[in-house]
Amino acid sequence: MILFLIVLNALAFVIEAAGPTSLIDRFALWPLRPATADAPVFQLWQLLTYSVLHANLAHLVFNMLGLFMFGSEVERALGASRTLKLYVASVVCGGIAQVLTALTPAGDAHPAIGASAGVFGILVAYALIFPKRRVVLLFPPIPMPAWLFATGYALVELLLGVSRDAPGVAHFAHLGGMAGAVLLISYWSRKPRHDAVE
């Protein structure tokens, strides 16, 4: 499933790079606002489709690297079906968080794109399933347990989102993706599992 998601994002990027700006107009996550001739408007499907669009190759590569690094282990633990459900829940919750924060006076009027909400959801799932597994930061290369890595990332995203020191990044979409994963895994942990074979 993780490989499928990576291929899906890569194919979408190839199509996007071919130049049709209508992809961004129709499938990026636009803020809620009245329809005008100047800008596209929010559509319900954008809560999913924004996640397969990326700003540039580096944006795609970093997201897919994170998805592969953490998603492969999550898929082994949860199975393909639950991994997909987790990813989609994270993407949708991230999209909802982004749309809601865009309604605030300091909200971002630009469309959101990228798989980051799904990747952050997978990261949280990894930290919940393997809390003591060692993770090493890239810059600087400091090893730490997965739970601390995910918690630290969440705090940094919250700080950057509130302070607006890193504009142009959908920090609250990232946090929404993390929240979606926590809620779904909490729900699964309270519910007997009937889909062991996936």
Buried (B, 14 or more C-beta within 10 A) or exposed (E): BBEEBBEEBBEBBEEBEEEEEEBBEBBBBBBEEEEEEEEBEBEEEBBBBBBBBBEEEEBBEBBBEBBBBBBBBBBEEBBBEBBBBBBBBBBBBBBBBBBBBBEEEEBBEBBBBBBBBBBBBBBBBBBBBBEEBEBEEEEEEEEBBBBEBBBEBBEEBBEBBEEEEEEEBBBBBBBBBBBBBBBBBEEBEEEEEEEEEE
